[in-house]
């Protein structure tokens, strides 16, 4: 079997670009900057494979086209060999970014899909077989009303995001849902959230019994994670903005987190995700892939991986998303009583509707840089800055 072509399918997922970034309440997504990039690999035997790339999709599309030149004519079944070939090929461009890893991710995912189809078996079977038939999910909510709606639908865990009065928001959620549901918080790791402030916030959240506190500081501040971990009695989670075993290595080897969250679309593919999960397992760290901004193909890849690894915690899922999400793929996975059934079809068991993707051409792929990520005035765009009104913010005023 030989690779004869690789094509990309880029789309604008959600609202028009002038609508903003994530919605303020994190319960629905206004996705003016969110793009989905799908990759399809074609073989001389008529078998195709589908994958998905994230990280910076409009840029990654160019990277995939560049990598295509070294993959045409190769046997797609030799996945590790091709992953190593791609890594060596991009080495001169730098090895720590999510653009290169994102491109390799979509290609790698499609290669696993091809191999599963060629052998007439699901990808989870190629990864060692199933440990579980269904995967637990958690959804997003920042208001009691949405949290109770999700609870009524059978969801058993929710995560609140944002830094606008987080203590009061989480206290309200816990009061509404009781102790029957797991509750988490995502602080998004903005560069103005200092270690001291993250510790102060974490201590105020301790009585709520959170499953984890995600990205309490910017991901490059690894020493800060050690300080927070020693000072706050809440499990820590991180990893979505990092890529490959080398990018996630400090968090795992230094035992800085309790939950590692590589992004299924930019961590380096199923090949790397399996290795990251094994590294985490050796350190007693749970595995919960990031999926907040991803499209539906990467979600399928995450389901196969979580079915096959022992330290799977659960899958992040945007239960209340842009309506077009369900039009893009077939079949559409459904949440039942807080779980998604693991697919049994050969390969990943999913494909895209190319006509639907074509209806939503990409227009923009960068955020506005405002909201919770900008601590200063509306016209101040700097990466590292002080939290203005620190005392009032800590007090929840």
C-alpha positions in Angstrom: 0.0 0.0 0.0 1.3 3.5 -0.9 0.2 7.0 -0.1 -0.8 8.8 -3.3 -2.2 12.1 -2.1 -2.9 14.2 1.1 -5.6 16.8 1.1 -6.7 19.4 3.7 -10.1 20.7 4.5 -10.2 24.0 6.5 -13.3 25.6 7.9 -14.6 28.4 10.1 -16.3 26.7 13.0 -19.1 28.7 14.5 -20.0 32.3 14.5 -18.6 35.0 12.1 -15.2 36.4 12.9 -16.5 39.7 14.3 -18.5 37.8 17.0 -15.6 37.6 19.4 -13.8 34.7 21.0 -15.1 32.4 23.7 -18.5 33.5 25.1 -18.2 35.2 28.5 -20.2 32.6 30.3 -18.3 29.6 28.7 -21.6 27.7 28.4 -21.8 28.3 24.7 -19.0 29.1 22.3 -18.9 32.2 20.1 -16.1 31.0 17.9 -15.1 33.8 15.6 -11.5 32.7 15.7 -12.0 28.9 15.9 -11.0 27.0 12.8 -11.1 23.2 12.2 -8.6 21.6 9.9 -9.1 18.1 8.7 -6.6 16.0 6.8 -7.4 13.1 4.4 -4.8 10.7 3.2 -5.4 8.7 0.0 -3.8 5.3 -0.9 -3.4 3.3 -4.1 -5.7 0.6 -2.6 -8.6 3.0 -2.3 -8.4 3.2 1.5 -8.5 6.7 2.9 -7.7 8.0 6.4 -9.1 11.0 8.2 -7.3 13.2 10.8 -7.5 16.6 12.5 -5.0 19.3 13.3 -5.1 22.1 15.8 -2.7 24.6 17.2 -3.0 27.2 14.5 -5.0 25.6 11.7 -4.6 28.2 9.0 -0.8 28.0 9.4 -0.8 24.3 9.9 -2.5 23.7 6.6 0.6 25.0 4.9 2.8 22.8 7.1 0.7 19.7 6.0 1.2 20.6 2.4 5.0 20.8 2.9 5.1 17.5 4.7 3.1 15.9 1.9 6.2 15.9 -0.3 8.1 13.4 1.9 5.1 11.1 2.4 3.9 10.4 -1.1 4.9 6.9 -2.1 5.4 5.7 1.5 3.6 2.8 3.1 1.0 4.3 5.5 1.0 1.3 7.7 4.5 2.1 9.1 3.2 4.8 11.4 6.2 5.2 13.8 8.6 5.3 10.9 6.7 8.1 9.2 6.3 10.0 12.4 10.1 9.9 12.9 10.6 10.9 9.3 8.4 14.0 9.7 10.0 14.9 13.0 13.5 14.8 11.4 12.2 16.8 8.4 10.9 19.7 10.4 13.8 19.7 13.0 15.5 22.6 11.4 12.4 24.8 12.0 12.3 24.1 15.7 10.9 21.2 17.7 8.8 22.8 20.5 6.0 24.4 18.6 2.4 23.3 18.1 2.4 24.2 14.4 4.8 21.4 13.5 3.2 19.0 16.0 -0.3 20.0 14.9 0.5 19.1 11.3 2.1 15.8 12.3 -0.9 15.1 14.5 -3.5 15.2 11.8 -1.3 13.1 9.5 -0.6 10.6 12.2 -4.3 10.3 13.1 -5.1 9.6 9.5 -2.4 6.9 9.3 -4.0 5.1 12.3 -7.4 5.3 10.6 -5.9 3.7 7.4 -4.2 0.9 9.4 -7.4 0.1 11.2 -9.4 0.0 8.0 -6.8 -2.1 6.3 -6.9 -4.6 9.1 -10.7 -4.3 9.6 -10.4 -3.4 13.2 -10.9 -0.3 15.4 -8.0 1.8 16.4 -8.4 0.9 20.0 -7.7 -2.7 19.1 -4.4 -1.6 17.6 -3.5 0.2 20.9 -3.8 -3.0 22.9 -7.5 -3.5 23.1 -10.3 -2.0 25.3 -10.2 -1.5 29.0 -13.6 0.2 28.9 -16.6 0.2 26.5 -17.6 3.8 27.3 -15.7 7.0 28.2 -16.9 9.4 30.8 -17.1 13.0 29.7 -17.2 16.4 31.5 -19.0 19.5 30.1 -18.7 23.2 30.6 -20.9 25.4 32.7 -20.5 28.7 34.6 -24.0 29.3 35.7 -26.3 27.2 38.0 -28.9 27.1 35.3 -26.7 25.5 32.7 -25.1 23.2 35.3 -28.5 21.9 36.3 -29.5 21.5 32.6 -26.5 19.3 32.1 -27.2 17.4 35.3 -30.7 16.6 34.1 -29.2 15.3 30.8 -27.1 12.8 32.7 -23.7 14.6 32.7 -21.8 13.8 35.9 -19.0 16.3 35.8 -18.7 20.0 34.9 -15.9 22.5 34.5 -16.2 26.2 34.9 -13.9 28.5 33.1 -12.9 32.2 33.4 -11.4 34.5 36.0 -14.3 36.9 36.6 -15.2 36.3 40.2 -14.3 32.6 40.1 -14.8 31.9 43.8 -18.4 33.2 43.8 -19.1 31.4 40.5 -17.8 28.0 41.8 -19.5 28.4 45.1 -22.8 29.0 43.3 -22.2 25.9 41.1 -21.4 23.7 44.0 -24.5 24.8 45.9 -26.7 24.1 42.8 -25.3 20.7 41.8 -24.6 19.4 45.3 -22.0 16.7 45.9 -23.4 14.3 43.3 -21.4 15.9 40.4 -17.6 16.5 40.1 -16.6 20.1 39.7 -13.5 21.6 38.2 -12.1 25.0 37.3 -10.0 26.2 34.3 -8.1 29.3 35.1 -6.6 29.4 31.5 -3.1 30.3 32.6 -3.1 34.0 31.7 0.4 35.6 32.1 -0.9 38.2 34.6 -2.0 35.5 37.1 0.9 35.4 39.5 1.9 32.4 41.5 0.9 34.2 44.7 -2.5 35.0 43.4 -3.0 31.5 42.1 -2.2 30.1 45.6 -4.5 32.6 47.3 -7.3 31.7 44.9 -6.7 28.0 45.3 -6.9 28.2 49.0 -10.3 29.9 48.8 -11.5 27.1 46.5 -10.3 24.2 48.7 -13.6 23.7 50.6 -15.4 23.1 47.3 -13.7 19.7 46.8 -12.7 20.3 43.2 -11.5 17.4 41.1 -8.8 19.7 39.7 -7.7 23.2 39.1 -6.5 23.6 35.5 -3.8 25.9 34.2 -3.4 28.0 37.4 -0.5 29.9 35.8 0.9 30.2 32.3 2.2 26.8 31.1 5.8 27.9 30.7 6.0 28.7 34.4 6.9 25.2 35.5 8.6 26.2 38.7 5.4 28.0 39.7 3.5 24.7 39.5 5.7 23.2 42.1 5.1 26.1 44.5 1.3 25.9 43.9 1.3 22.2 44.3 3.0 22.5 47.7 0.7 25.3 48.9 -2.8 24.3 47.7 -4.7 21.1 48.5 -6.4 20.8 45.1 -5.1 18.5 42.3 -3.5 20.4 39.4 -4.1 19.9 35.7 -2.3 21.2 32.7 -0.8 20.4 29.3 -3.2 21.6 26.6 -0.8 24.2 25.1 2.2 21.8 25.0 3.1 19.2 22.4 5.0 15.9 22.2 6.6 13.8 24.9 9.3 16.4 25.1 6.9 19.3 25.7 4.9 17.4 28.4 8.0 15.8 30.0 8.6 18.5 32.7 5.1 18.4 34.0 5.2 14.6 34.3 8.7 13.9 35.3 8.7 16.6 38.0 5.3 15.4 39.3 3.9 18.9 38.9 0.4 17.9 38.0 -2.2 15.2 38.9 -3.9 15.3 35.6 -2.2 15.8 32.3 -4.2 17.2 29.4 -2.5 17.0 26.0 -4.6 18.4 23.1 -5.7 15.6 20.8 -5.2 17.8 17.8 -1.7 19.2 18.5 0.1 16.9 20.9 1.8 14.9 18.1 -0.9 12.4 17.2 -2.1 9.1 18.6 1.5 7.9 18.5 2.6 10.6 20.9 -0.5 10.6 23.0 -0.1 6.9 23.8 3.5 7.6 24.9 2.5 10.6 27.0 -0.2 8.5 28.7 2.4 5.8 29.5 4.8 8.4 31.0 2.0 9.7 33.1 1.0 6.3 34.2 4.5 5.7 35.6 4.1 8.7 37.8 0.5 8.0 39.0 -0.9 10.9 36.9 -4.3 10.7 35.3 -4.9 11.4 31.6 -7.7 13.7 30.4 -7.2 15.0 26.8 -8.1 18.7 26.1 -10.9 19.1 23.6 -12.4 22.5 24.2 -11.6 24.1 20.8 -11.3 20.9 18.8 -13.5 19.6 16.1 -15.3 16.2 16.1 -12.7 14.0 14.3 -10.1 14.6 17.1 -12.8 13.7 19.6 -13.0 10.2 17.9 -9.3 9.8 18.2 -9.5 10.6 21.9 -12.2 8.1 22.5 -10.1 5.3 21.0 -7.1 6.2 23.1 -9.1 6.6 26.3 -10.6 3.2 25.8 -7.2 1.6 25.7 -5.2 3.2 28.5 -5.4 2.4 32.2 -5.0 6.0 33.5 -7.9 7.5 31.6 -9.8 10.0 33.7 -12.4 11.5 31.3 -12.8 13.4 28.1 -13.5 17.1 27.9 -16.5 17.7 25.7 -18.4 20.9 24.5 -21.9 19.6 25.1 -23.4 23.0 24.2 -21.6 23.9 21.0 -22.2 25.4 17.6 -25.1 23.6 15.9 -23.1 22.9 12.8 -20.7 20.6 14.6 -23.1 17.7 14.2 -23.3 18.3 10.4 -19.6 18.0 9.8 -19.2 14.3 10.6 -20.9 11.0 10.4 -21.8 9.3 12.7 -22.2 11.8 15.5 -21.2 10.6 19.0 -23.9 11.1 21.6 -23.6 11.5 25.4 -25.8 9.1 27.4 -25.8 9.3 31.2 -22.5 11.2 31.1 -20.7 8.7 28.9 -19.9 8.2 25.2 -19.8 4.6 23.8 -16.4 3.7 22.2 -16.7 3.3 18.4 -16.5 -0.2 17.1 -16.1 0.5 13.3 -12.8 -0.2 11.6 -10.2 2.6 11.9 -11.5 5.7 13.8 -15.0 5.0 12.6 -15.7 8.6 11.4 -15.6 10.6 8.2 -16.3 14.3 7.3 -18.9 15.7 5.0 -16.7 17.6 2.6 -19.7 19.6 1.2 -20.6 20.8 4.7 -17.0 21.8 5.4 -16.9 23.8 2.2 -19.9 25.8 3.3 -17.8 27.5 6.0 -14.6 28.9 4.6 -12.0 30.1 7.0 -11.9 33.9 7.6 -9.8 34.3 10.7 -7.8 32.2 13.1 -6.6 34.4 15.9 -8.4 35.7 19.0 -9.1 39.3 19.9 -6.8 39.3 22.9 -9.5 40.8 25.2 -11.6 39.5 28.0 -10.0 37.5 30.8 -6.7 37.3 29.0 -6.2 41.1 29.1 -5.8 42.4 32.6 -5.1 46.0 31.6 -7.1 48.6 29.6 -8.8 47.8 26.3 -5.9 49.2 24.3 -3.1 47.6 26.3 -1.9 44.4 24.6 1.2 43.1 26.4 1.9 39.5 27.3 3.2 40.0 30.9 1.3 42.5 33.0 0.1 43.2 36.5 -3.4 42.3 37.6 -5.1 45.7 38.0 -7.4 45.9 41.0 -5.8 42.9 42.6 -7.3 43.3 46.0 -10.9 43.7 44.6 -10.4 40.7 42.3 -9.1 38.5 45.1 -12.0 39.6 47.3 -14.5 38.7 44.5 -15.8 42.2 44.2 
